[in-house]
């Protein structure tokens, strides 16, 4: 997805993991993914740089669709579809 | 994944906790064998009070302060989180337990599942795709 498309995307679930360091955001995503249905979208908010690469790889391994990452001020949003 | 956990220092135990978190995210089965100095850290009376570090020891205070600043979970909490999220078994080496006067499972924190011999570790390591020593 383009940055413009990501900016207009409405997530079905938001996981705010900005207060945690690696592997906190990844584990928060794993805990939360069970709370949405297949096809729904989840966004993970993180300020941990390693998470930028961890979540896309995790999506590939688990069969989820990584949609993209949107930079915000001091953190970023990672979007995925279950 | 199998993990031969030798170190009883919080820096290496914290690193082990991070790796366990990665394993938990991927639903890996993990078997941890607590050897020698790690058995000291797993003793009930030591787990929360032990602040020894193995590396860069002159920066111990800075390291411990940074863990707090970053809101990093204590290694016992990281291990517990991993156990809740995936299949993690923690075995205390019988010899290591005796070295630190821990003869029974009750002598160790409740993360420990059992006390075993080295043969169990060898079998698990042979069957594992990933085998780490920390």
Backbone of each chain as ProteinMPNN parsed JSONL, in Angstrom:
{"seq_chain_A": "XXXXXXXXXXXXXXXXXXXXXXXXXXXXXXXXXXXXXXXXXXXXXXXXXXXXXXXXXXXXXXXXXXXXXXXXXXXXXXXXXX", "coords_chain_A": {"N_chain_A": [[0.837, -1.196, 0.0], [0.382, 2.318, -0.6], [1.8, 5.254, 1.029], [-0.158, 7.179, 1.221], [-2.496, 5.684, 1.014], [-2.247, 4.112, 3.293], [-2.481, 6.066, 5.222], [-5.147, 6.671, 5.188], [-6.346, 4.447, 6.035], [-8.485, 2.512, 8.098], [-8.073, 0.889, 11.041], [-9.122, -2.246, 12.412], [-8.312, -3.021, 14.841], [-6.19, -1.583, 17.276], [-2.923, -1.679, 18.473], [-1.14, -0.413, 20.976], [2.077, -0.178, 21.488], [4.066, 1.484, 22.288], [5.379, 1.979, 24.642], [7.141, -0.05, 25.114], [10.101, -2.066, 24.646], [11.929, -4.032, 22.226], [11.453, -7.503, 22.736], [8.856, -6.543, 23.005], [6.781, -5.084, 21.404], [6.333, -6.956, 19.355], [5.428, -9.191, 20.754], [3.158, -8.092, 21.864], [1.679, -7.702, 19.57], [1.307, -10.342, 18.816], [-0.278, -11.295, 20.906], [-2.56, -9.785, 20.505], [-3.52, -10.41, 17.98], [-5.184, -12.563, 17.976], [-7.565, -11.56, 18.623], [-8.852, -10.475, 16.518], [-10.672, -11.046, 13.448], [-10.152, -13.165, 10.549], [-9.045, -11.403, 7.736], [-9.51, -8.943, 8.804], [-8.042, -5.779, 9.862], [-5.088, -4.819, 11.567], [-3.323, -2.417, 13.48], [-0.073, -1.653, 14.625], [1.414, 0.294, 17.0], [4.558, 1.63, 17.467], [7.71, 2.565, 18.876], [10.027, 1.379, 18.656], [12.792, 0.637, 16.859], [13.666, -1.818, 15.794], [11.343, -3.229, 15.504], [10.175, -2.459, 13.153], [11.216, -4.139, 11.205], [10.794, -6.61, 12.29], [7.996, -7.151, 12.505], [6.994, -7.298, 9.767], [8.431, -9.61, 8.919], [7.501, -11.481, 10.723], [4.826, -11.53, 9.967], [5.033, -12.732, 7.433], [5.92, -15.296, 8.165], [3.773, -16.194, 9.685], [1.658, -16.1, 7.996], [0.163, -13.779, 7.622], [-0.863, -10.677, 6.098], [1.361, -8.206, 5.407], [0.904, -4.797, 5.344], [2.111, -2.298, 5.303], [4.137, 0.466, 6.535], [3.715, 3.371, 8.427], [5.137, 6.455, 9.035], [5.127, 8.375, 11.958], [5.203, 11.172, 14.23], [7.865, 10.587, 16.172], [7.229, 7.946, 16.454], [5.957, 4.944, 14.819], [3.461, 3.471, 12.661], [2.472, 0.228, 12.084], [0.895, -1.687, 9.704], [-1.206, -4.493, 9.26], [-2.904, -7.271, 7.73], [-5.01, -9.798, 8.861]], "CA_chain_A": [[0.0, 0.0, 0.0], [1.128, 3.58, -0.588], [1.695, 6.01, 2.272], [-1.459, 7.864, 1.202], [-3.519, 4.673, 1.302], [-2.105, 3.736, 4.707], [-2.938, 7.193, 6.049], [-6.617, 6.706, 5.222], [-6.806, 3.127, 6.471], [-9.049, 2.404, 9.443], [-7.766, -0.431, 11.594], [-10.132, -2.865, 13.274], [-7.72, -3.094, 16.186], [-4.937, -0.843, 17.453], [-2.078, -2.139, 19.574], [-0.191, 0.654, 21.311], [3.232, -0.788, 22.166], [5.119, 2.505, 22.292], [6.106, 1.991, 25.918], [7.946, -1.255, 25.288], [11.227, -2.313, 23.747], [11.981, -5.375, 21.627], [10.437, -7.943, 21.78], [7.532, -6.16, 23.496], [5.772, -4.838, 20.37], [6.045, -8.205, 18.636], [4.606, -10.019, 21.632], [1.852, -7.427, 21.973], [0.976, -8.009, 18.316], [0.903, -11.748, 18.834], [-1.402, -11.438, 21.841], [-3.755, -9.096, 20.006], [-3.977, -10.905, 16.673], [-6.254, -13.548, 18.185], [-8.807, -10.837, 18.921], [-9.499, -10.033, 15.271], [-11.021, -12.118, 12.523], [-9.411, -13.219, 9.298], [-9.456, -10.334, 6.816], [-9.515, -7.656, 9.505], [-6.76, -5.063, 9.86], [-4.557, -4.405, 12.868], [-2.16, -1.521, 13.424], [0.785, -1.724, 15.797], [2.16, 1.526, 17.213], [5.818, 1.309, 18.131], [8.839, 3.487, 18.721], [11.196, 0.495, 18.667], [13.234, 0.553, 15.465], [13.744, -3.213, 15.344], [10.0, -3.733, 15.214], [9.907, -2.188, 11.728], [11.588, -5.304, 10.406], [10.288, -7.833, 12.925], [6.575, -7.418, 12.224], [6.828, -7.835, 8.41], [8.925, -10.996, 8.853], [6.558, -12.294, 11.509], [3.643, -11.682, 9.112], [5.346, -13.732, 6.406], [5.988, -16.625, 8.779], [2.485, -16.6, 10.24], [0.625, -16.089, 6.957], [-0.601, -12.535, 7.62], [-0.435, -9.772, 5.024], [1.942, -6.933, 5.854], [0.373, -3.773, 4.44], [3.033, -1.174, 5.205], [4.472, 1.212, 7.758], [3.5, 4.814, 8.311], [5.916, 7.208, 10.022], [4.479, 9.47, 12.688], [6.189, 11.922, 15.001], [8.418, 9.851, 17.3], [6.848, 6.528, 16.414], [5.416, 4.558, 13.519], [2.331, 2.547, 12.663], [2.654, -0.908, 11.19], [-0.417, -2.237, 9.373], [-1.24, -5.857, 8.724], [-4.226, -7.896, 7.595], [-4.969, -11.2, 9.302]], "C_chain_A": [[0.878, 1.253, 0.0], [0.953, 4.274, 0.77], [0.337, 6.712, 2.37], [-2.589, 6.887, 1.552], [-3.462, 4.263, 2.779], [-2.686, 4.818, 5.618], [-4.459, 7.247, 6.157], [-7.222, 5.401, 5.723], [-7.364, 3.176, 7.896], [-8.831, 0.991, 9.96], [-8.921, -0.946, 12.446], [-9.617, -2.986, 14.699], [-6.407, -2.324, 16.198], [-4.201, -1.386, 18.676], [-1.039, -1.056, 19.83], [0.942, 0.062, 22.141], [4.389, 0.201, 22.263], [5.929, 2.525, 23.58], [7.021, 0.808, 26.117], [9.074, -1.332, 24.27], [11.145, -3.743, 23.236], [12.208, -6.422, 22.713], [9.017, -7.55, 22.168], [6.489, -5.926, 22.418], [5.355, -6.107, 19.606], [5.13, -9.101, 19.47], [3.216, -9.415, 21.823], [1.013, -7.707, 20.728], [0.467, -9.444, 18.327], [-0.3, -11.969, 19.754], [-2.692, -10.89, 21.239], [-4.337, -9.718, 18.74], [-5.127, -11.914, 16.827], [-7.607, -12.863, 18.401], [-9.479, -10.286, 17.668], [-9.755, -11.234, 14.369], [-10.156, -12.06, 11.269], [-9.957, -12.145, 8.346], [-9.475, -8.962, 7.465], [-8.092, -7.085, 9.6], [-6.363, -4.652, 11.276], [-3.398, -3.445, 12.643], [-1.402, -1.621, 14.736], [1.566, -0.42, 15.885], [3.421, 1.202, 17.999], [6.838, 2.404, 17.902], [10.15, 2.698, 18.711], [11.618, 0.182, 17.232], [13.263, -0.89, 14.94], [12.399, -3.78, 14.932], [9.614, -3.506, 13.751], [10.172, -3.411, 10.857], [10.998, -6.59, 10.965], [8.855, -8.16, 12.497], [6.376, -7.923, 10.788], [7.299, -9.292, 8.279], [7.996, -11.944, 9.599], [5.296, -12.556, 10.681], [3.871, -12.77, 8.059], [5.312, -15.139, 6.987], [4.619, -17.116, 9.232], [1.348, -16.567, 9.213], [-0.274, -14.872, 6.986], [-0.054, -11.628, 6.521], [0.084, -8.455, 5.618], [1.53, -5.858, 4.853], [1.298, -2.568, 4.291], [3.219, -0.473, 6.536], [4.356, 2.705, 7.497], [4.276, 5.519, 9.417], [5.079, 8.322, 10.631], [5.568, 10.185, 13.481], [6.644, 11.116, 16.222], [8.023, 8.39, 17.382], [6.367, 6.189, 15.006], [4.272, 3.572, 13.697], [2.592, 1.445, 11.648], [1.284, -1.55, 10.97], [-0.285, -3.655, 8.825], [-2.682, -6.344, 8.642], [-4.108, -9.359, 7.971], [-5.468, -12.116, 8.199]], "O_chain_A": [[1.985, 1.243, 0.538], [0.07, 3.922, 1.552], [-0.241, 6.825, 3.451], [-3.514, 7.226, 2.29], [-4.495, 4.091, 3.428], [-3.298, 4.524, 6.644], [-4.996, 7.806, 7.113], [-8.441, 5.262, 5.823], [-6.784, 3.805, 8.781], [-9.338, 0.023, 9.394], [-9.608, -0.174, 13.115], [-10.398, -3.045, 15.648], [-5.616, -2.401, 15.258], [-4.772, -1.533, 19.756], [-0.165, -0.814, 18.998], [0.791, -0.171, 23.34], [5.552, -0.198, 22.314], [7.049, 3.036, 23.601], [7.623, 0.668, 27.182], [9.009, -0.747, 23.189], [10.382, -4.558, 23.754], [13.093, -6.235, 23.548], [8.062, -8.17, 21.699], [5.405, -6.505, 22.491], [4.186, -6.293, 19.265], [4.181, -9.692, 18.954], [2.224, -10.136, 21.929], [-0.196, -7.921, 20.812], [-0.655, -9.725, 17.904], [-1.216, -12.725, 19.43], [-3.771, -11.449, 21.432], [-5.527, -9.564, 18.466], [-5.936, -12.089, 15.916], [-8.655, -13.508, 18.365], [-10.557, -9.697, 17.749], [-9.137, -12.289, 14.513], [-9.519, -11.049, 10.973], [-11.169, -12.003, 8.178], [-9.458, -7.941, 6.779], [-7.098, -7.794, 9.442], [-7.19, -4.2, 12.068], [-2.592, -3.632, 11.731], [-1.995, -1.668, 15.814], [2.295, -0.064, 14.96], [3.364, 0.58, 19.06], [6.832, 3.08, 16.874], [11.237, 3.274, 18.752], [10.88, -0.461, 16.486], [12.926, -1.143, 13.784], [12.323, -4.696, 14.114], [8.826, -4.262, 13.183], [9.446, -3.679, 9.9], [10.734, -7.539, 10.227], [8.542, -9.304, 12.168], [5.65, -8.898, 10.596], [6.653, -10.103, 7.615], [7.741, -13.064, 9.157], [4.761, -13.665, 10.69], [3.008, -13.617, 7.827], [4.751, -16.057, 6.388], [4.334, -18.312, 9.172], [0.219, -16.954, 9.514], [-1.373, -14.912, 6.432], [1.08, -11.796, 6.071], [-0.661, -7.701, 6.245], [1.777, -5.992, 3.654], [1.272, -1.891, 3.263], [2.552, -0.778, 7.525], [4.832, 3.222, 6.487], [4.097, 5.218, 10.597], [4.422, 9.095, 9.934], [6.739, 9.818, 13.393], [5.897, 10.979, 17.192], [8.446, 7.679, 18.294], [6.369, 7.039, 14.116], [4.135, 2.929, 14.738], [2.897, 1.717, 10.486], [0.598, -1.912, 11.926], [0.615, -3.967, 8.044], [-3.555, -5.893, 9.383], [-3.236, -10.076, 7.48], [-5.508, -13.334, 8.379]]}, "seq_chain_B": "XXXXXXXXXXXXXXXXXXXXXXXXXXXXXXXXXXXXXXXXXXXXXXXXXXXXXXXXXXXXXXXXXXXXXXXXXXXXXXXXXXXXXXXXXXXXXXXXXXXXXXXXXXXXXXXXXXXXXXXXXXXXXXXXXXXXXX", "coords_chain_B": {"N_chain_B": [[13.538, -25.296, 19.677], [16.462, -25.526, 21.601], [17.975, -24.519, 24.649], [20.876, -24.171, 26.293], [21.382, -23.021, 29.28], [23.706, -21.475, 30.943], [24.645, -19.225, 32.249], [24.373, -17.129, 35.134], [23.956, -14.474, 35.293], [22.416, -11.247, 35.163], [22.55, -9.772, 32.797], [23.009, -11.636, 30.73], [20.879, -13.343, 31.191], [18.782, -11.627, 30.675], [19.16, -11.238, 27.946], [18.621, -13.827, 27.115], [15.946, -13.87, 27.734], [14.939, -12.07, 25.845], [15.415, -13.471, 23.467], [13.798, -15.659, 23.966], [11.35, -14.369, 23.853], [11.181, -13.811, 21.12], [11.046, -16.416, 20.17], [8.639, -17.176, 21.286], [6.871, -15.519, 19.916], [6.848, -16.754, 17.503], [5.736, -19.153, 18.013], [7.4, -21.272, 18.719], [8.548, -24.398, 20.029], [10.271, -24.687, 23.05], [13.027, -25.807, 24.896], [14.629, -25.465, 27.894], [17.66, -25.801, 29.534], [18.859, -25.558, 32.629], [21.895, -24.768, 33.747], [24.637, -25.039, 36.006], [25.78, -21.932, 36.894], [23.458, -20.635, 36.233], [21.562, -22.0, 37.656], [21.917, -20.978, 40.182], [20.81, -18.426, 39.851], [18.186, -19.139, 39.463], [17.376, -20.005, 41.915], [15.041, -19.641, 44.562], [15.576, -17.674, 46.513], [17.325, -16.039, 45.233], [16.52, -15.102, 42.724], [15.169, -12.584, 42.351], [16.812, -10.801, 43.558], [19.412, -10.981, 42.703], [21.871, -9.217, 41.048], [24.054, -9.446, 39.49], [26.337, -8.95, 36.78], [27.77, -10.224, 33.754], [29.322, -9.199, 31.742], [31.084, -6.24, 30.726], [31.404, -5.162, 33.29], [32.095, -2.923, 34.758], [30.198, -1.092, 34.129], [27.874, -1.764, 35.348], [25.866, -0.484, 36.972], [24.878, 1.469, 35.218], [23.911, -0.139, 33.194], [21.841, -1.597, 34.524], [20.192, 0.507, 35.248], [19.433, 1.399, 32.749], [17.861, -0.715, 31.839], [15.609, -0.344, 33.427], [14.856, 2.21, 32.583], [14.114, 1.711, 29.992], [11.908, 0.256, 30.373], [12.12, -2.466, 30.385], [11.206, -5.83, 30.893], [11.817, -7.67, 33.926], [14.064, -10.462, 33.863], [12.849, -12.811, 34.764], [10.172, -12.264, 34.38], [10.081, -11.983, 31.61], [10.686, -14.597, 30.86], [8.459, -15.834, 31.978], [6.353, -14.697, 30.523], [6.926, -15.76, 28.004], [6.519, -18.452, 28.527], [3.809, -18.446, 28.869], [2.91, -17.957, 26.364], [3.911, -19.76, 24.528], [5.123, -23.164, 24.077], [7.168, -23.756, 26.521], [9.603, -25.413, 28.266], [11.281, -25.729, 31.304], [14.129, -27.025, 32.589], [15.899, -27.96, 35.433], [19.244, -28.639, 35.88], [20.296, -31.455, 37.609], [22.778, -31.778, 38.911], [23.733, -29.131, 38.896], [21.834, -27.965, 40.513], [22.428, -29.141, 42.994], [24.96, -28.077, 43.446], [24.336, -25.521, 44.228], [22.906, -25.974, 46.494], [20.318, -26.797, 46.019], [18.112, -29.134, 46.105], [15.58, -29.967, 45.589], [12.657, -29.444, 43.528], [11.09, -27.433, 44.587], [12.902, -25.706, 45.636], [13.498, -23.886, 43.769], [12.466, -21.113, 41.625], [9.054, -20.807, 40.476], [9.031, -21.065, 37.75], [10.514, -23.168, 36.901], [10.232, -26.462, 35.64], [11.028, -29.094, 36.139], [13.56, -31.287, 37.561], [16.417, -32.533, 36.04], [18.618, -34.887, 34.314], [21.676, -34.758, 32.34], [21.371, -36.302, 30.096], [18.812, -35.969, 29.133], [18.919, -33.425, 28.088], [20.76, -33.838, 25.981], [19.317, -35.518, 24.282], [17.157, -33.859, 23.602], [18.529, -31.764, 22.366], [19.586, -33.021, 20.136], [17.315, -33.416, 18.68], [16.531, -30.901, 18.03], [16.211, -27.971, 15.949], [17.489, -25.612, 16.427], [20.059, -24.795, 18.604], [21.169, -23.285, 21.439], [23.76, -21.813, 23.458], [24.06, -20.121, 26.37]], "CA_chain_B": [[14.803, -24.692, 20.076], [16.977, -25.871, 22.925], [18.845, -23.492, 25.195], [21.684, -24.539, 27.452], [21.518, -21.747, 29.984], [24.763, -21.617, 31.949], [24.912, -17.963, 32.951], [23.485, -16.664, 36.2], [24.051, -13.016, 35.34], [21.179, -10.645, 34.652], [22.702, -9.328, 31.407], [22.793, -12.771, 29.821], [19.52, -13.838, 31.387], [17.898, -10.702, 29.96], [19.297, -11.584, 26.531], [17.883, -15.083, 26.922], [14.527, -13.506, 27.759], [14.609, -11.46, 24.554], [15.358, -14.564, 22.482], [12.583, -16.423, 24.283], [10.222, -13.6, 23.33], [11.134, -14.072, 19.675], [10.576, -17.795, 19.981], [7.217, -17.202, 21.637], [6.114, -14.873, 18.837], [6.758, -17.695, 16.379], [5.158, -20.407, 18.519], [8.402, -22.347, 18.782], [8.721, -25.183, 21.249], [11.586, -24.372, 23.621], [13.445, -26.539, 26.099], [15.743, -24.771, 28.526], [18.362, -26.591, 30.536], [19.49, -24.605, 33.547], [23.156, -25.37, 34.162], [25.543, -24.392, 36.966], [25.547, -20.611, 37.478], [22.054, -20.274, 36.024], [20.794, -22.598, 38.754], [21.987, -19.991, 41.278], [19.835, -17.362, 39.553], [16.835, -19.706, 39.541], [16.995, -20.291, 43.308], [13.98, -18.723, 45.025], [16.11, -16.55, 47.289], [18.245, -15.231, 44.42], [15.989, -14.683, 41.418], [14.802, -11.172, 42.265], [17.819, -9.94, 44.211], [20.688, -11.119, 42.007], [22.098, -8.152, 40.058], [25.378, -9.631, 38.896], [26.447, -8.937, 35.318], [28.933, -10.994, 33.316], [30.117, -8.45, 30.762], [31.157, -4.789, 30.946], [31.015, -5.109, 34.7], [32.288, -1.579, 35.312], [29.008, -0.303, 33.788], [26.721, -2.495, 35.876], [24.811, 0.433, 37.408], [24.294, 2.084, 34.019], [23.135, -1.186, 32.511], [20.606, -1.886, 35.268], [19.339, 1.696, 35.147], [18.892, 1.436, 31.385], [16.76, -1.686, 31.754], [14.432, 0.304, 34.024], [14.467, 3.338, 31.727], [13.488, 1.165, 28.777], [10.737, -0.521, 30.772], [12.363, -3.873, 30.036], [10.764, -6.709, 31.977], [12.819, -8.506, 34.599], [14.213, -11.69, 33.07], [11.86, -13.818, 35.188], [8.899, -11.895, 33.745], [10.203, -12.318, 30.196], [10.571, -16.057, 30.767], [7.077, -16.199, 32.294], [5.545, -14.319, 29.355], [7.172, -16.741, 26.937], [5.859, -19.703, 28.915], [2.36, -18.289, 28.699], [2.577, -17.799, 24.942], [4.313, -20.914, 23.726], [5.483, -24.325, 24.885], [8.525, -23.633, 27.069], [9.868, -26.26, 29.437], [12.531, -25.345, 31.958], [14.661, -28.138, 33.369], [17.069, -27.652, 36.252], [20.249, -29.712, 35.919], [20.383, -31.973, 38.975], [24.106, -31.462, 39.45], [23.783, -27.684, 39.134], [21.011, -27.686, 41.685], [23.168, -29.533, 44.201], [26.053, -27.117, 43.647], [23.786, -24.35, 44.927], [22.087, -26.482, 47.607], [18.932, -26.938, 45.596], [17.915, -30.565, 45.86], [14.195, -30.228, 45.205], [12.066, -28.46, 42.608], [10.565, -26.326, 45.396], [13.994, -24.776, 45.973], [13.668, -22.982, 42.634], [11.269, -20.34, 41.292], [8.023, -21.67, 39.885], [9.209, -21.213, 36.303], [11.155, -24.464, 36.664], [9.262, -27.554, 35.502], [11.526, -30.322, 36.758], [15.009, -31.45, 37.697], [16.74, -33.636, 35.133], [20.021, -35.181, 34.031], [22.186, -34.212, 31.082], [20.906, -37.133, 28.991], [17.584, -35.386, 28.587], [19.347, -32.3, 27.252], [21.379, -34.347, 24.751], [18.236, -36.006, 23.424], [16.405, -32.703, 23.09], [19.401, -31.006, 21.465], [19.682, -33.785, 18.883], [16.049, -33.293, 17.945], [16.213, -29.483, 17.839], [16.813, -27.277, 14.802], [18.312, -24.515, 16.955], [20.578, -25.087, 19.937], [21.963, -22.151, 21.894], [24.424, -21.873, 24.761], [24.229, -18.772, 26.913]], "C_chain_B": [[15.204, -25.221, 21.453], [17.955, -24.79, 23.355], [19.558, -24.053, 26.415], [22.029, -23.243, 28.167], [22.487, -21.921, 31.146], [24.863, -20.376, 32.836], [23.875, -17.64, 34.029], [23.482, -15.159, 36.318], [22.858, -12.379, 34.635], [21.331, -10.137, 33.213], [22.423, -10.476, 30.442], [21.392, -13.375, 29.982], [18.509, -12.934, 30.679], [17.951, -10.976, 28.457], [18.534, -12.867, 26.218], [16.383, -14.805, 26.892], [14.076, -12.879, 26.448], [14.472, -12.545, 23.483], [14.108, -15.418, 22.71], [11.337, -15.703, 23.763], [10.063, -13.809, 21.832], [10.612, -15.463, 19.381], [9.079, -17.897, 20.257], [6.37, -16.588, 20.524], [5.909, -15.826, 17.668], [6.244, -19.063, 16.797], [6.137, -21.575, 18.508], [8.281, -23.126, 20.082], [10.136, -24.925, 21.749], [11.833, -25.242, 24.848], [14.697, -25.883, 26.638], [16.348, -25.668, 29.602], [19.218, -25.658, 31.38], [20.725, -25.261, 34.154], [23.902, -24.468, 35.138], [25.167, -22.991, 37.439], [24.094, -20.153, 37.291], [21.169, -20.847, 37.13], [20.812, -21.689, 39.979], [20.911, -18.93, 41.076], [18.402, -17.861, 39.683], [16.435, -20.08, 40.966], [16.016, -19.22, 43.789], [14.548, -17.474, 45.7], [16.987, -15.613, 46.456], [17.598, -14.538, 43.225], [15.742, -13.177, 41.316], [15.851, -10.231, 42.856], [19.166, -9.962, 43.495], [20.832, -10.036, 40.933], [23.475, -8.26, 39.426], [25.305, -9.527, 37.379], [27.753, -9.627, 34.926], [29.864, -10.189, 32.423], [30.034, -6.959, 31.081], [30.759, -4.481, 32.397], [31.203, -3.72, 35.322], [31.105, -0.66, 35.013], [27.729, -0.95, 34.319], [25.565, -1.557, 36.248], [24.096, 1.069, 36.215], [23.408, 1.086, 33.281], [21.8, -1.433, 33.215], [19.636, -0.705, 35.203], [18.688, 1.783, 33.766], [17.74, 0.449, 31.216], [15.476, -1.075, 32.312], [13.916, 1.42, 33.121], [13.709, 2.848, 30.498], [12.261, 0.314, 29.093], [10.88, -1.992, 30.382], [11.912, -4.759, 31.189], [11.95, -7.415, 32.626], [12.896, -9.844, 33.86], [13.199, -12.765, 33.47], [10.496, -13.54, 34.535], [8.93, -12.229, 32.253], [10.065, -13.827, 29.979], [9.109, -16.477, 30.981], [6.146, -15.867, 31.119], [5.69, -15.343, 28.242], [6.473, -18.059, 27.254], [4.358, -19.64, 28.71], [1.963, -18.304, 27.227], [2.972, -18.971, 24.068], [4.752, -22.03, 24.66], [6.956, -24.237, 25.313], [8.639, -24.531, 28.3], [11.237, -25.886, 30.005], [12.967, -26.463, 32.904], [15.889, -27.669, 34.153], [18.001, -28.862, 36.219], [20.433, -30.154, 37.37], [21.705, -31.642, 39.65], [24.201, -29.979, 39.807], [22.976, -27.309, 40.371], [21.761, -27.978, 42.974], [24.316, -28.58, 44.496], [25.576, -25.931, 44.479], [22.785, -24.756, 46.01], [20.596, -26.479, 47.257], [18.672, -28.378, 45.183], [16.528, -30.866, 45.299], [13.683, -29.115, 44.295], [11.573, -27.223, 43.372], [11.656, -25.331, 45.803], [14.159, -23.694, 44.904], [12.362, -22.22, 42.359], [10.316, -21.198, 40.461], [8.079, -21.745, 38.36], [9.773, -22.592, 35.963], [10.109, -25.569, 36.643], [9.72, -28.834, 36.171], [13.042, -30.259, 36.919], [15.398, -32.661, 36.866], [18.243, -33.829, 35.006], [20.406, -34.705, 32.648], [21.71, -35.027, 29.868], [19.669, -36.558, 28.325], [17.91, -34.205, 27.672], [19.93, -32.8, 25.928], [20.306, -34.819, 23.768], [17.476, -34.846, 22.791], [17.236, -31.916, 22.085], [19.523, -31.701, 20.114], [18.444, -33.587, 18.018], [15.731, -31.849, 17.563], [16.903, -28.9, 16.607], [17.772, -26.187, 15.263], [18.753, -24.893, 18.362], [21.52, -23.969, 20.353], [22.607, -22.443, 23.239], [24.621, -20.432, 25.23], [24.803, -18.891, 28.312]], "O_chain_B": [[14.371, -25.343, 22.35], [18.672, -24.219, 22.534], [18.937, -24.368, 27.43], [22.869, -22.469, 27.707], [22.127, -22.45, 32.197], [25.135, -20.478, 34.032], [22.675, -17.85, 33.853], [23.051, -14.617, 37.335], [22.354, -12.903, 33.641], [20.344, -10.076, 32.48], [21.696, -10.314, 29.462], [20.801, -13.858, 29.016], [17.504, -13.41, 30.15], [16.925, -10.951, 27.776], [17.881, -12.975, 25.18], [15.642, -15.421, 26.126], [12.96, -13.126, 25.989], [13.529, -12.533, 22.692], [13.45, -15.841, 21.76], [10.392, -16.337, 23.293], [8.948, -13.965, 21.334], [9.828, -15.661, 18.452], [8.349, -18.603, 19.561], [5.282, -17.078, 20.224], [4.926, -15.723, 16.934], [6.31, -20.02, 16.025], [5.744, -22.725, 18.311], [7.945, -22.557, 21.121], [11.089, -24.941, 20.97], [10.97, -25.393, 25.713], [15.701, -25.757, 25.936], [15.647, -26.212, 30.455], [20.175, -25.053, 30.896], [20.623, -26.182, 34.964], [23.783, -23.245, 35.069], [24.308, -22.862, 38.311], [23.571, -19.381, 38.094], [20.154, -20.254, 37.494], [19.837, -21.635, 40.729], [20.189, -18.579, 42.009], [17.5, -17.079, 39.984], [15.281, -20.435, 41.208], [16.154, -18.042, 43.458], [14.064, -16.363, 45.486], [17.35, -14.527, 46.909], [18.081, -13.502, 42.77], [16.072, -12.564, 40.301], [15.781, -9.015, 42.674], [19.973, -9.05, 43.669], [20.012, -9.95, 40.019], [24.0, -7.284, 38.89], [24.331, -9.961, 36.765], [28.724, -9.61, 35.684], [31.061, -10.468, 32.357], [29.044, -6.482, 31.635], [29.893, -3.648, 32.665], [30.54, -3.385, 36.304], [31.013, 0.431, 35.575], [26.639, -0.71, 33.8], [24.418, -1.809, 35.879], [22.871, 1.192, 36.203], [22.318, 1.414, 32.813], [20.753, -1.472, 32.57], [18.422, -0.888, 35.114], [17.534, 2.191, 33.638], [16.76, 0.742, 30.531], [14.395, -1.257, 31.752], [12.711, 1.566, 32.916], [12.776, 3.501, 30.03], [11.652, -0.273, 28.198], [9.896, -2.671, 30.089], [12.21, -4.464, 32.346], [12.949, -7.717, 31.973], [11.902, -10.301, 33.296], [12.742, -13.537, 32.627], [9.765, -14.467, 34.186], [7.938, -12.699, 31.695], [9.41, -14.273, 29.037], [8.586, -17.344, 30.28], [5.267, -16.655, 30.768], [4.709, -15.744, 27.616], [5.909, -18.703, 26.369], [3.715, -20.647, 28.414], [0.824, -18.622, 26.885], [2.421, -19.153, 22.982], [4.754, -21.868, 25.881], [7.859, -24.597, 24.559], [7.863, -24.412, 29.248], [12.215, -25.747, 29.271], [12.281, -26.797, 33.871], [16.798, -27.056, 33.594], [17.577, -29.982, 36.502], [20.693, -29.333, 38.25], [21.739, -31.27, 40.823], [24.687, -29.617, 40.879], [23.377, -26.458, 41.164], [21.74, -27.189, 43.918], [24.616, -28.304, 45.658], [26.308, -25.406, 45.319], [21.922, -23.967, 46.393], [19.742, -26.195, 48.096], [18.973, -28.784, 44.06], [16.321, -31.875, 44.626], [14.204, -28.0, 44.293], [11.634, -26.105, 42.86], [11.351, -24.232, 46.265], [14.87, -22.71, 45.109], [11.29, -22.63, 42.804], [10.718, -22.177, 39.833], [7.255, -22.421, 37.746], [9.538, -23.117, 34.875], [9.221, -25.622, 37.494], [8.904, -29.582, 36.711], [13.702, -29.318, 36.478], [14.769, -33.713, 36.979], [19.034, -33.039, 35.522], [19.547, -34.292, 31.869], [21.653, -34.51, 28.752], [19.501, -36.649, 27.109], [17.278, -34.005, 26.635], [19.627, -32.248, 24.87], [20.386, -34.549, 22.57], [17.19, -34.854, 21.594], [16.715, -31.453, 21.071], [19.559, -31.047, 19.072], [18.517, -33.59, 16.789], [14.762, -31.601, 16.846], [18.024, -29.279, 16.266], [18.747, -25.874, 14.579], [17.936, -25.262, 19.204], [22.541, -23.732, 19.708], [22.083, -23.209, 24.048], [25.273, -19.632, 24.558], [25.033, -17.878, 28.973]]}, "name": "protein", "num_of_chains": 2, "seq": "XXXXXXXXXXXXXXXXXXXXXXXXXXXXXXXXXXXXXXXXXXXXXXXXXXXXXXXXXXXXXXXXXXXXXXXXXXXXXXXXXXXXXXXXXXXXXXXXXXXXXXXXXXXXXXXXXXXXXXXXXXXXXXXXXXXXXXXXXXXXXXXXXXXXXXXXXXXXXXXXXXXXXXXXXXXXXXXXXXXXXXXXXXXXXXXXXXXXXXXXXXXXXXXXXXXXXXXX"}
